[in-house]
Amino acid sequence: MPVHPVAVIERGLRKDRRVTTGPLREIGAIAAKVGVKPPAVIVIGDVVRLYDKNRPDLIPYGGR
């Protein structure tokens, strides 16, 4: 079974945003464990692999 990456982005446009990531089959438990709260956006798919927690404000361009 393929692994589908998921990101749950809380308070996405604020400096105190939080991004929680994990595989689709586990994201519910991971989100509950860290206490994800609305408002939040859920992103599913390979685009989640571009997220770098060390550079959260960087939006990749051209596949980099």
C-alpha positions in Angstrom: 0.0 0.0 0.0 1.5 3.4 -1.0 2.3 6.0 1.7 0.4 9.3 1.2 2.1 12.2 3.0 -0.2 14.6 4.9 0.3 18.0 6.4 -2.1 19.7 8.8 -1.4 23.4 8.9 -2.8 25.4 11.8 -3.0 29.2 11.7 -1.2 29.2 8.3 -0.8 32.9 7.8 0.3 33.7 11.3 3.8 33.7 12.8 2.6 31.1 15.4 1.6 28.6 12.7 2.2 24.9 13.3 2.6 22.2 10.7 2.0 18.6 11.7 3.0 15.9 9.2 2.7 12.2 8.8 1.4 9.4 6.7 -2.3 9.4 5.9 -3.0 6.2 7.8 -1.5 7.7 11.0 -2.2 11.5 10.8 -5.4 11.2 12.9 -3.5 9.8 15.8 -0.5 12.2 15.3 -2.8 15.2 15.2 -4.7 14.1 18.3 -1.4 13.5 20.2 -0.1 17.0 19.5 -3.5 18.6 20.0 -4.3 20.1 16.5 -7.0 22.7 16.7 -9.0 24.6 14.1 -8.6 26.6 12.0 -6.4 24.2 10.0 -5.9 23.2 6.4 -5.1 19.6 5.4 -2.8 19.0 2.5 -2.5 15.5 1.1 0.0 14.2 -1.5 3.6 14.5 -2.7 3.6 18.3 -2.4 3.9 17.7 1.4 7.4 16.3 0.8 8.6 19.8 -0.2 7.9 21.1 3.3 11.1 21.8 5.3 10.5 22.4 9.0 13.9 24.2 9.2 12.8 26.7 6.5 9.0 27.1 7.0 8.6 30.4 5.2 10.3 29.2 2.0 8.0 28.3 -0.8 9.8 26.0 -3.2 9.9 27.2 -6.8 10.8 25.1 -9.8 11.0 21.9 -7.8 13.7 23.0 -5.5 
